[in-house]
Amino acid sequence: MKSIKTLLVFIAVVVLSCHNQAIAEDVTADNVTAGDEKNDGSYFAYKGWQYYQIGNYKQAVDLFKYAQTFKKSVLEATLGLARCYVKLGKAELALSNYDILLDKRYKLQDVVSDIVWVMIAQKDFVKAELYLNMLEGKDRQKVQEIIDKEFFPEQVKEAVKAGNVTELLNLTQTHRHYLMKCELPGTFFDAGEFLSKSSKKTESLEIFQRLLKSCPKEWGIRKGVFYSLKPLMSLTDELATIEAEEKRDRLPEDYAKTLVEIKLTLLHDELNDDKENTESIAKKILSINPDDVAAISALAWHAYHTEKYDKAYEGFSKLHAIEPNDTDYVSGLIYTLVKLKWTDEALALIEKYEAAADFKDIKAGIYKENASQAFDAQNYKEAEQYTLKSIEISGGDDNDTTLLAWSIYKQGRVSDALPVFLSVFETKKDPATAQVILSAYNDSGDIKKAESFANTLLTLNDEKLKKLTGDYFFDKGETMRAAYSYCGADSCYYNYEKPVLSLSSSIRVKSGDSGLSRLWEYSIPVSYSFTIAPDKKITASFTDQHLFSGTAPPLPFTGTYRNVLNPVSLITSAYVYTPEVKLEKEGELHYAIKLGTTPFNGPIDPTITLDAGIGTAHWNINLHRMPIAESILSYIGLKDPYGTDKWGRVVKTGAEGELVITPFKPFWISIKGGFDSYNGIGVIENSAYHANVSLGATFMTDATSFSTGIALTDSHFNSNSGFYTHGYGGYYSPNIYYSVGPFAHFQVNQCRDYFIDAQFSAGYFNSQSDDAPMFPYPEDFHVGGNTYEGSTVKGIGYYINVHGLKLITKYLAAGGTFEMNKSPDYTEWIAGLNLRLYFSPRSKLIEK
């Protein structure tokens, strides 16, 4: 069979050679010359076409050139010459000859058709379409289809090169019929790739899906499509598409292998031990390749991060068995052993591989982990030891130093922890560290260093640290300093340092004898507060008061009482006013000084008053010179209705101190006591002491505080001066008074847009007063019975005080107060309304 094919080929070659030789001999044997007028050149043109048909284009060119010398055959020869040049690949020469024929309109349809094919061969489709317009009929339609098919790939390349997405979409839509027939699949694949990268995901996916549907046997194209589907489809959908492909019959072996590789590539690209689907993806990979190291590793790390340490140990052990010298897998195994608390095994593994790799950090990490676990378990001593080992190995970092500081601090070794915290703060100026340093200074009692550190924080000009400093001062009760430290609107003390105008209106009613011991007092105090330094405030106030004691009897038993018929009227009503100025200083040792006078516009000229206090959170001392406001007599004095004397206006001058002991929270003990000297105009001198012991407990919540307990009070006056005849002051002054009973104090905590404070106490009292002469001075004229009889009063007394305030706007707050006191000698109540005008906006109330 093979020999017959060889013989046939040989015969064909011999016949063709003989034919060419015959033509050549025929031409040379011809005796017709070019100069013979009877010869028109057609013979040479004829012979040229014969050579053209057998593919001897060079010989044909010679004959056609010779035929061109004859006028009659010049056009025919030019056509032949042009076609020979086409075959010889000399397009420019061919086109120059075709141009001659076009000018002569010679065989126009054939010439134009030839030119079109030359243009197509040169891929000059624009010119080809220009010439195509000169063709007619079916030839034109056929050539047009060829141009379109040949031109389309070039147009796609140009659109891709120019980045013209719109043009590319138009091209693929216009030539969609090629895609449907799986013609030019490579061109459509390129278009789909470019559209995918140009965010035209939907259009790209449509092209790729049509390629898969139209080109079932184009294995190379299908591989590319499956690789390119990743950004266009979800992993689940693409895997489903590939798995459907794998089910097709008679897939080429290498193609089926490629599909598996694509699946693995897709799964590996999605493999990340931090993702929720890590486990499912890794298991899919392992179902394809059980020894896939990347999948085993991802699964092991995922188990580690999700605290499934048994699974992590299983995975890292397998990896270690597959690649025993891979330090990453050794590291994973060591970390897992630590989490399983198999630290001995972890350290043994480190020693085994220390020569091959630097496991210093891992070793330090083990001690860090042990330290962290010990700290969480409140084994602070053990946490300290492990942290020191970690620092010894790795030199330590901020986290090590911080944990060391806290471990020492939690053991109660505040002074030892403080330098470590200061070291942390040098590199890590965070509020948490700053706060514990402040607390450590306070706990150690070094308030000066705490204050100095707080001021240092302010110089760092960091808002968070300013807020911390402000809160620190606020918690200490230094609200002004807090406001100066931090001016953020999110703080309780926002704008606290700004001026405040207060206006009140209150009425006070005290029971007693009409015209004498009874008292109505209507007051309108106005005050203006402003700060003069971060820790100092001044409050200036002016109080307008109307005093009224009721209608006196015609012959009041008062003054230098004599049995006369027409006494001068007794003063039972007065309009007076009182100025005061107060300086307050905050601090660990705080003080306040208030200077004022007794009321102006009374019968007796006013005198200076003073109220000065100094103290800390646990003790305070007060020095005072204050008016006794129990009656008109004691408050502003009276004119003697039976003479010309004026007497009264009593002030008490003395000192008071308090000590608060907190044996253990929430319980406390308060011990308070004081001594006073009572003086007035024309009034006997008097003195008194008082003492109070309270035992209580304070219970705090986020919103309120509540204190309750029992109190014992005792007081003593040297003289009984509770009368209204000349020489007495008209104030309650028993010889012996004591009471005992429970108390309660409820308060809404600071930092709200309202404030409520309520106090209540009740108890059994015993009050004893001595006999007293009607006129205490010997020179006074005594009338009738010359002695006031002493008395003993027993019973239940109580005290109620409730006041509150509410922000109405950012600049205005309104509230009220109610106070009631039942004593052995009188009952008194006070009710009032309060307004505050803030010159800067407030969002919270702070009551001192």
SEGU-855603 format. One line per field, with one value per residue (C-alpha): residue in one letter; z, x, y. Coordinates in pm, whole numbers, padded with zeros to 5 digits. Layout:
SEGU-855603
residu (A,...)
Z (Z,...)
X (X,...)
Y (Y,...)
end
This chain:
SEGU-855603
residu (M,K,S,I,K,T,L,L,V,F,I,A,V,V,V,L,S,C,H,N,Q,A,I,A,E,D,V,T,A,D,N,V,T,A,G,D,E,K,N,D,G,S,Y,F,A,Y,K,G,W,Q,Y,Y,Q,I,G,N,Y,K,Q,A,V,D,L,F,K,Y,A,Q,T,F,K,K,S,V,L,E,A,T,L,G,L,A,R,C,Y,V,K,L,G,K,A,E,L,A,L,S,N,Y,D,I,L,L,D,K,R,Y,K,L,Q,D,V,V,S,D,I,V,W,V,M,I,A,Q,K,D,F,V,K,A,E,L,Y,L,N,M,L,E,G,K,D,R,Q,K,V,Q,E,I,I,D,K,E,F,F,P,E,Q,V,K,E,A,V,K,A,G,N,V,T,E,L,L,N,L,T,Q,T,H,R,H,Y,L,M,K,C,E,L,P,G,T,F,F,D,A,G,E,F,L,S,K,S,S,K,K,T,E,S,L,E,I,F,Q,R,L,L,K,S,C,P,K,E,W,G,I,R,K,G,V,F,Y,S,L,K,P,L,M,S,L,T,D,E,L,A,T,I,E,A,E,E,K,R,D,R,L,P,E,D,Y,A,K,T,L,V,E,I,K,L,T,L,L,H,D,E,L,N,D,D,K,E,N,T,E,S,I,A,K,K,I,L,S,I,N,P,D,D,V,A,A,I,S,A,L,A,W,H,A,Y,H,T,E,K,Y,D,K,A,Y,E,G,F,S,K,L,H,A,I,E,P,N,D,T,D,Y,V,S,G,L,I,Y,T,L,V,K,L,K,W,T,D,E,A,L,A,L,I,E,K,Y,E,A,A,A,D,F,K,D,I,K,A,G,I,Y,K,E,N,A,S,Q,A,F,D,A,Q,N,Y,K,E,A,E,Q,Y,T,L,K,S,I,E,I,S,G,G,D,D,N,D,T,T,L,L,A,W,S,I,Y,K,Q,G,R,V,S,D,A,L,P,V,F,L,S,V,F,E,T,K,K,D,P,A,T,A,Q,V,I,L,S,A,Y,N,D,S,G,D,I,K,K,A,E,S,F,A,N,T,L,L,T,L,N,D,E,K,L,K,K,L,T,G,D,Y,F,F,D,K,G,E,T,M,R,A,A,Y,S,Y,C,G,A,D,S,C,Y,Y,N,Y,E,K,P,V,L,S,L,S,S,S,I,R,V,K,S,G,D,S,G,L,S,R,L,W,E,Y,S,I,P,V,S,Y,S,F,T,I,A,P,D,K,K,I,T,A,S,F,T,D,Q,H,L,F,S,G,T,A,P,P,L,P,F,T,G,T,Y,R,N,V,L,N,P,V,S,L,I,T,S,A,Y,V,Y,T,P,E,V,K,L,E,K,E,G,E,L,H,Y,A,I,K,L,G,T,T,P,F,N,G,P,I,D,P,T,I,T,L,D,A,G,I,G,T,A,H,W,N,I,N,L,H,R,M,P,I,A,E,S,I,L,S,Y,I,G,L,K,D,P,Y,G,T,D,K,W,G,R,V,V,K,T,G,A,E,G,E,L,V,I,T,P,F,K,P,F,W,I,S,I,K,G,G,F,D,S,Y,N,G,I,G,V,I,E,N,S,A,Y,H,A,N,V,S,L,G,A,T,F,M,T,D,A,T,S,F,S,T,G,I,A,L,T,D,S,H,F,N,S,N,S,G,F,Y,T,H,G,Y,G,G,Y,Y,S,P,N,I,Y,Y,S,V,G,P,F,A,H,F,Q,V,N,Q,C,R,D,Y,F,I,D,A,Q,F,S,A,G,Y,F,N,S,Q,S,D,D,A,P,M,F,P,Y,P,E,D,F,H,V,G,G,N,T,Y,E,G,S,T,V,K,G,I,G,Y,Y,I,N,V,H,G,L,K,L,I,T,K,Y,L,A,A,G,G,T,F,E,M,N,K,S,P,D,Y,T,E,W,I,A,G,L,N,L,R,L,Y,F,S,P,R,S,K,L,I,E,K)
Z (00000,00091,-00234,-00454,-00295,-00359,-00727,-00786,-00641,-00867,-01184,-01094,-01054,-01389,-01578,-01431,-01518,-01875,-01912,-01796,-02033,-02325,-02266,-02245,-02570,-02739,-02660,-02770,-03090,-03189,-03481,-03431,-03318,-03138,-03443,-03654,-03703,-03732,-03376,-03112,-02802,-02717,-02770,-02505,-02269,-02331,-02256,-01944,-01814,-01875,-01657,-01400,-01382,-01316,-01052,-01244,-01156,-01236,-01596,-01622,-01512,-01799,-02053,-01919,-01921,-02285,-02368,-02217,-02506,-02740,-02736,-02785,-02501,-02254,-02021,-02024,-01953,-01674,-01508,-01531,-01405,-01104,-01012,-01043,-00806,-00564,-00574,-00535,-00228,-00392,-00292,-00371,-00731,-00767,-00646,-00880,-01176,-01040,-01021,-01399,-01463,-01238,-01435,-01758,-01599,-01732,-01602,-01312,-01102,-01128,-01058,-00760,-00626,-00656,-00474,-00195,-00142,-00136,00129,00327,00303,00433,00705,00581,00632,00614,00253,00173,00270,00059,-00252,-00154,-00226,-00599,-00612,-00702,-00613,-00430,-00464,-00255,00016,00030,00055,00313,00537,00500,00584,00887,01014,00946,01073,01399,01584,01483,01607,01938,01977,01903,02151,02421,02352,02369,02679,02501,02697,02515,02173,02290,02419,02083,01889,02091,02063,01689,01616,01867,01583,01569,01938,01898,01631,01825,01559,01674,02032,02119,02026,02245,02531,02509,02509,02814,03001,02934,03036,03358,03447,03352,03615,03350,03541,03410,03040,03092,03264,02981,02721,02922,02982,02608,02521,02751,02590,02223,02225,02392,02233,02258,02554,02571,02564,02828,03057,03026,03097,03417,03537,03451,03625,03973,04002,03836,04042,04401,04496,04546,04202,04020,04194,04097,03735,03729,03894,03629,03363,03523,03475,03095,02903,02738,02866,02757,03039,03059,03049,03336,03530,03465,03601,03928,03936,03880,04166,04395,04287,04358,04697,04789,04693,04936,05206,05500,05857,05977,05769,05896,05601,05644,05782,05496,05227,05379,05399,05030,04942,05153,04988,04662,04804,05158,05193,05088,05328,05285,05372,05675,05790,05746,05926,06213,06253,06224,06502,06707,06661,06743,07058,06934,07055,07029,06655,06620,06787,06551,06248,06354,06455,06106,05944,06166,06058,05687,05707,06037,05964,05886,06173,06106,06178,06482,06601,06556,06747,07028,07056,07064,07337,07538,07497,07607,07907,07805,07860,07942,07604,07435,07601,07515,07150,07159,07295,07021,06740,06893,06685,06361,06427,06663,06895,07141,07072,07102,07428,07555,07425,07633,07944,07833,07790,08126,08280,08122,08236,08587,08596,08480,08752,09002,09072,09059,09210,08949,08676,08791,08778,08428,08300,08434,08249,07929,07970,08040,07711,07474,07642,07694,07531,07648,07710,07926,08129,08168,08285,08525,08669,08720,08866,09128,09191,09243,09512,09708,09646,09527,09580,09381,09097,09064,08898,08650,08561,08518,08282,08081,08065,07925,07606,07611,07727,07754,07993,08163,08273,08379,08587,08777,08846,08995,09200,09313,09433,09620,09770,09890,10042,09828,09729,09621,09360,09246,09197,09018,08787,08714,08616,08395,08214,08132,07967,07720,07551,07487,07516,07667,07929,08000,08053,08287,08485,08503,08627,08881,09030,09013,09203,09471,09501,09323,09064,08967,08894,08697,08479,08421,08329,08072,07894,07694,07675,07762,08119,08426,08515,08173,08220,08598,08626,08442,08631,08782,08898,09161,09268,09545,09726,10055,10353,10702,10975,11339,11608,11933,12113,11888,11871,12057,11984,11675,11342,10977,10751,10378,10200,09846,09822,09500,09451,09180,09171,08962,08973,09013,08978,08887,09254,09389,09367,09499,09569,09638,09772,09881,10076,10108,10408,10560,10926,11103,11445,11458,11649,11998,12301,12420,12718,12588,12853,12715,12762,13097,13162,13408,13491,13274,13058,12739,12626,12298,12017,12010,11681,11521,11157,10975,10625,10637,10403,10443,10222,10219,10025,10028,09912,09853,09776,09660,09725,09944,10221,10131,10297,10273,10427,10434,10552,10609,10856,11063,10882,10799,10875,11217,11550,11637,11405,11225,11321,11125,11078,10985,10881,10809,10762,10670,10631,10431,10346,10699,10924,10934,11167,11162,11319,11314,11428,11325,11402,11607,11387,11623,11688,11590,11928,11870,11499,11472,11827,11973,12112,12468,12452,12813,12777,12543,12553,12266,12331,12151,11817,11947,11770,11863,11829,11850,11691,11577,11462,11311,11266,11036,11086,10835,11002,10699,10417,10406,10778,10934,11261,11292,11606,11616,11884,11942,12183,12141,12326,12289,12299,12218,12295,12646,12670,12931,12815,12758,12649,12531,12402,12186,12084,11841,11770,11467,11357,11005,10674,10320,10035,09683,09345,09004,09049,09422,09762,10084,10435,10753,11115,11465,11622,11979,12045,12364,12438,12737,12788,13096,13112,13019,12778,12604,12737,12608,12911,12913,12937,12758,12394,12299,12183,12288,12552,12774,13053,12934,12603,12458,12191,12037,11727,11372,11065,10688,10400,10036,09746,09370,09248,09055,08676,08590,08466,08801,09165,09476,09835,10120,10489,10775,11139,11440,11802,12161,12326,12680,12739,13082,13153,13484,13670,13567,13712,13522,13481,13485,13586,13959,13874,13672,13832,13909,13901,14066,14045,13973,13844,13528,13624,13465,13286,13153,12813,12674,12355,11997,11768,11397,11117,10744,10466,10097,09810,09439,09115,08749,08431,08227,07946,07904,08067,08331,08628,08866,09190,09537,09900,10205,10559,10885,11237,11550,11860,12228,12222,11879,11539,11230,10858,10547,10186,09887,09511,09346,09002,08851,08541,08375,08152,07965,07869,08115,08054,08408,08762,09024,09381,09649)
X (00000,00281,00474,00169,00131,00498,00469,00168,00351,00652,00435,00262,00596,00727,00412,00416,00783,00729,00433,00637,00922,00680,00542,00892,00998,00681,00754,01119,01030,00786,00918,00679,00866,00753,00809,00567,00262,00039,00136,-00083,00084,-00210,-00004,00247,-00034,-00189,00141,00178,-00158,-00045,00264,00046,-00186,00096,00246,00551,00490,00838,00825,00471,00590,00844,00580,00324,00580,00658,00287,00249,00459,00170,-00113,-00384,-00274,-00144,-00449,-00475,-00103,-00130,-00400,-00185,00117,-00080,-00202,00151,00281,00008,00122,00484,00392,00474,00154,00272,00366,00039,-00161,00019,-00086,-00441,-00456,-00384,-00667,-00904,-00828,-00914,-01225,-01088,-01279,-01383,-01557,-01261,-01003,-01195,-01243,-00867,-00787,-01028,-00852,-00515,-00646,-00782,-00446,-00280,-00548,-00633,-01003,-01096,-00969,-01110,-01457,-01410,-01337,-01609,-01867,-01769,-01867,-02210,-02439,-02348,-01975,-02005,-02209,-01969,-01663,-01835,-01886,-01521,-01410,-01635,-01497,-01137,-01181,-01360,-01051,-00853,-01129,-01138,-00762,-00782,-01068,-00880,-00562,-00750,-00946,-01272,-01526,-01828,-01681,-01592,-01945,-02088,-01850,-01928,-02300,-02287,-02086,-02266,-02360,-01995,-02002,-02320,-02147,-01816,-01635,-01341,-01366,-01023,-01134,-01443,-01234,-01000,-01301,-01446,-01115,-01093,-01453,-01397,-01102,-01309,-01576,-01826,-01876,-02222,-02128,-01802,-01981,-02237,-01957,-01779,-02099,-02184,-01832,-01884,-02219,-02119,-01769,-01792,-01471,-01250,-01055,-00798,-01066,-01267,-00963,-00913,-01280,-01276,-00965,-01130,-01463,-01322,-01390,-01730,-01889,-01905,-01676,-01974,-02120,-01788,-01712,-02057,-01989,-01654,-01803,-02076,-01801,-01621,-01931,-01918,-01827,-01491,-01300,-00933,-00713,-00501,-00815,-00974,-00651,-00654,-01007,-00888,-00596,-00836,-01056,-00757,-00635,-00976,-00999,-00644,-00712,-01006,-00813,-00755,-00740,-00925,-01238,-01549,-01556,-01191,-01287,-01524,-01279,-00988,-01195,-01289,-00921,-00835,-01111,-00923,-00572,-00554,-00190,-00238,-00004,-00163,-00507,-00381,-00193,-00492,-00716,-00467,-00428,-00803,-00855,-00590,-00754,-01098,-00957,-01007,-00663,-00710,-00782,-00492,-00260,-00376,-00310,00031,00142,00055,00238,00538,00540,00521,00782,00971,01221,00968,01004,00666,00492,00714,00611,00243,00286,00467,00199,-00069,00113,00122,-00252,-00306,-00089,00167,00444,00706,00650,00661,00991,01135,01044,01209,01531,01529,01503,01690,01998,01797,01595,01570,01281,01371,01051,00839,01006,00944,00587,00538,00635,00412,00121,00190,00209,-00120,-00294,-00155,-00272,-00621,-00626,-00525,-00193,-00013,00315,00341,00250,00533,00786,00686,00691,01043,01153,00997,01175,01505,01479,01340,01420,01048,00805,00534,00293,00548,00622,00253,00172,00467,00346,-00008,00114,00318,00036,-00221,00000,-00042,00316,00213,00551,00725,00472,00487,00835,00733,00413,00614,00847,00546,00409,00736,00684,00311,00130,-00208,-00487,-00511,-00147,-00176,-00482,-00316,-00013,-00244,-00417,-00083,00033,-00293,-00282,00071,-00040,00197,-00058,00205,00346,-00005,-00076,00255,00189,-00162,-00015,00239,-00045,-00196,00126,00112,-00183,-00365,-00745,-00778,-00516,-00681,-01010,-00839,-00685,-01017,-01191,-00914,-00967,-01344,-01335,-01131,-01401,-01195,-01455,-01308,-00968,-01140,-01316,-00993,-00815,-01065,-01329,-01499,-01878,-01885,-01770,-01989,-01809,-01831,-01818,-01831,-01562,-01781,-01984,-02326,-02603,-02841,-03175,-03392,-03712,-03795,-04025,-03935,-04195,-04101,-04359,-04367,-04541,-04697,-04485,-04194,-04061,-04274,-04101,-04190,-03893,-03926,-03588,-03474,-03102,-02909,-02556,-02291,-02012,-01695,-01355,-01033,-00794,-00817,-00884,-01043,-01392,-01555,-01926,-02077,-02432,-02695,-03005,-03317,-03527,-03863,-03895,-04233,-04318,-04694,-04905,-04774,-05009,-05084,-04852,-04586,-04390,-04057,-03774,-03757,-04115,-04298,-04660,-04735,-05032,-04876,-04565,-04388,-04474,-04274,-04087,-04263,-04168,-03853,-03705,-03335,-03058,-02737,-02423,-02171,-01864,-01714,-01380,-01345,-01029,-01028,-00751,-00649,-00663,-00963,-01084,-01361,-01388,-01713,-01725,-02046,-02248,-02554,-02853,-02846,-03143,-03220,-03254,-02893,-02602,-02470,-02152,-01903,-01973,-01727,-01747,-01411,-01347,-01055,-01031,-00988,-01218,-01172,-01165,-01257,-01233,-01459,-01421,-01725,-01896,-02259,-02591,-02854,-03165,-03422,-03621,-03624,-03458,-03167,-03136,-03149,-03232,-03529,-03605,-03725,-04098,-04072,-03759,-03485,-03255,-03182,-03081,-03035,-02864,-02682,-02384,-02211,-01837,-01668,-01511,-01629,-01450,-01537,-01347,-01472,-01333,-01393,-01296,-01413,-01645,-01931,-01935,-01815,-01810,-01843,-01736,-01825,-01805,-01776,-01779,-01943,-01957,-02282,-02267,-02505,-02591,-02729,-02743,-02585,-02286,-02344,-02144,-02225,-02080,-02227,-02122,-02248,-02152,-02296,-02251,-02363,-02309,-02324,-02451,-02369,-02522,-02451,-02735,-02772,-02611,-02794,-02663,-02831,-02739,-02794,-02688,-02641,-02642,-02567,-02542,-02520,-02568,-02430,-02722,-03085,-03125,-03447,-03652,-03742,-03701,-03404,-03071,-03188,-03127,-03446,-03283,-03319,-03055,-03132,-02903,-02901,-03021,-02965,-03131,-03079,-03234,-03193,-03115,-03123,-02974,-03063,-02890,-02902,-02543,-02377,-02356,-02724,-02953,-03132,-03029,-03218,-03098,-03321,-03237,-03447,-03375,-03592,-03527,-03613,-03504,-03476,-03443,-03399,-03378,-03293,-03482,-03383,-03443,-03683,-03400,-03056,-02872,-02894,-02932,-03247,-03581,-03765,-04140,-04361,-04248,-03882,-03808,-03871,-03930,-03718,-03880,-03818,-03947,-03932,-04063,-03995,-03826,-03758,-03581,-03665,-03472,-03544,-03410,-03373,-03273,-03346,-03189,-03462,-03232,-02856,-02849,-03120,-03194,-03487,-03565,-03704,-03633,-03832,-03703,-03883,-03746,-03934,-03731,-03833,-03888,-04037,-04131,-03981,-04026,-03874,-03992,-03837,-03782,-03440,-03326,-02980,-02861,-02549,-02348,-02209,-02404,-02433,-02543,-02504,-02554,-02283,-02390,-02132)
Y (00000,00236,00161,00237,00584,00654,00552,00778,01079,01012,00990,01321,01498,01367,01467,01819,01863,01752,01987,02288,02196,02166,02513,02656,02485,02599,02964,02949,02767,03037,03239,03529,03844,04148,04366,04168,04385,04084,03978,04164,04007,03789,03479,03587,03677,03336,03164,03382,03255,02897,02952,03128,02826,02582,02813,02928,03292,03426,03289,03421,03767,03777,03679,03929,04208,04127,04111,04461,04598,04531,04778,04518,04290,04548,04537,04159,04134,04395,04187,03877,04065,04198,03849,03707,03973,03879,03518,03625,03832,04163,04339,04691,04598,04415,04714,04954,04733,04704,05084,05099,04857,05055,05370,05186,05023,04695,04389,04606,04339,04099,04371,04506,04154,04094,04418,04331,04000,04174,04412,04121,03944,04261,04286,04632,04576,04943,04974,04631,04753,05069,04861,04617,04884,04857,04488,04366,04074,03758,03816,04126,03949,03656,03878,04098,03795,03701,04054,04063,03735,03832,04190,04099,03961,04270,04499,04316,04353,04726,04778,04589,04784,05114,05006,05085,04879,05018,04932,04583,04522,04638,04411,04098,04165,04235,03920,03701,03461,03350,03269,03068,02855,02836,03034,03248,03119,03259,03611,03586,03447,03747,03979,03804,03833,04205,04268,04076,04301,04608,04530,04417,04094,04012,04053,03861,03574,03558,03518,03248,03054,03068,02945,02646,02575,02630,02478,02137,02007,02316,02180,02458,02729,02547,02528,02902,02967,02764,02949,03282,03217,03273,03648,03608,03332,03225,02942,02713,02787,02748,02421,02297,02399,02215,01907,01902,01921,01626,01412,01444,01130,01066,01364,01372,01251,01564,01781,01588,01624,01999,02026,01871,02117,02409,02292,02265,02609,02762,02594,02693,03054,03056,02874,03105,02984,03295,03234,03063,02823,02720,02382,02292,02413,02224,01908,01941,01972,01671,01471,01528,01502,01357,01464,01826,02005,02349,02216,02025,02337,02568,02320,02292,02670,02718,02465,02647,02987,02847,02685,02328,02237,01860,01898,02140,01892,01618,01840,01972,01623,01496,01789,01727,01363,01461,01737,01694,01969,02241,02488,02647,02319,02265,02613,02532,02209,02390,02660,02391,02201,02522,02571,02212,02302,02042,02293,02030,01863,02204,02297,01953,02008,02349,02201,01937,02194,02488,02408,02413,02725,03018,02939,03212,03403,03090,03001,03350,03318,03005,03194,03483,03245,03085,03430,03533,03216,03255,03617,03520,03257,03531,03355,03688,03570,03294,03543,03768,03482,03370,03728,03779,03463,03593,03927,03747,03554,03815,04142,04204,04439,04676,04389,04208,04518,04594,04241,04249,04578,04451,04121,04308,04557,04283,04132,04453,04565,04909,05074,04797,04819,05195,05220,04950,05134,05453,05265,05145,05497,05631,05431,05379,05688,05526,05630,05288,05299,05663,05585,05304,05529,05790,05521,05379,05720,05765,05417,05478,05810,06016,06278,06531,06294,06208,06579,06628,06334,06463,06800,06620,06446,06783,06899,06608,06777,06451,06464,06117,06193,06528,06346,06100,06387,06568,06254,06202,06546,06505,06176,06353,06619,06886,06976,07312,07161,06887,07144,07335,07010,06887,07089,06813,06818,06446,06509,06561,06881,07047,07428,07393,07663,07916,08182,08102,08336,08195,08339,08193,08269,08101,08130,08016,07969,07906,07843,08040,08328,08590,08903,08742,08391,08331,08412,08437,08503,08566,08574,08650,08573,08646,08513,08521,08261,08270,08106,08303,08008,07638,07559,07878,08022,08336,08369,08710,08715,08962,08855,09066,08955,09040,08939,08922,08783,08839,09093,09161,09201,09558,09519,09282,09097,09204,09453,09633,09541,09774,09799,10103,10169,10309,10126,10212,09972,09650,09580,09285,09345,09451,09465,09387,09278,09085,09094,08807,08701,08353,08216,07842,07648,07287,07040,06753,07012,07225,07538,07797,08142,08340,08699,08891,09083,09042,09198,09568,09796,09648,09830,09751,09816,09509,09329,09120,08748,08478,08116,07951,07581,07361,06984,06668,06380,06240,06545,06911,07209,07513,07856,08079,08394,08359,08530,08347,08362,08210,08529,08896,08965,08728,08809,09191,09309,09499,09842,09835,09927,10056,10258,10375,10075,09843,09487,09158,09071,08765,08605,08284,08264,07929,07625,07287,06977,06640,06316,06039,05690,05412,05083,04888,04973,05049,05127,05452,05645,06021,06208,06575,06840,07212,07503,07845,08174,08375,08755,09038,09400,09424,09047,08823,08628,08261,07958,07610,07293,07022,06671,06413,06053,05877,05519,05434,05262,05395,05180,05289,05205,05351,05597,05660,05653,05571,05615,05501,05451,05585,05914,06034,06409,06602,06974,07208,07587,07763,08006,07988,08283,08188,08486,08835,09059,09289,09099,08786,08686,08502,08177,07814,07739,07440,07336,06977,06836,06493,06282,05943,05787,05665,05870,05815,06007,05942,06114,06084,06064,06342,06366,06375,06648,06639,06615,06503,06503,06384,06355,06226,06167,06097,06019,06045,06371,06500,06874,07036,07408,07580,07848,08198,08548,08769,09024,08864,09184,09288,09655,09590,09667,09346,09339,09086,08726,08751,08401,08205,07848,07579,07287,06940,06837,06485,06342,06244,06491,06468,06646,06640,06809,06752,06959,06902,07068,06999,07133,07300,07409,07406,07747,07723,07497,07513,07338,07359,07285,07181,07154,07076,07051,06946,07038,07045,07422,07492,07353,07510,07462,07619,07601,07766,07783,07808,07924,07905,08084,07938,08166,07863,07550,07262,06907,06769,06895,06891,06974,07034)
end
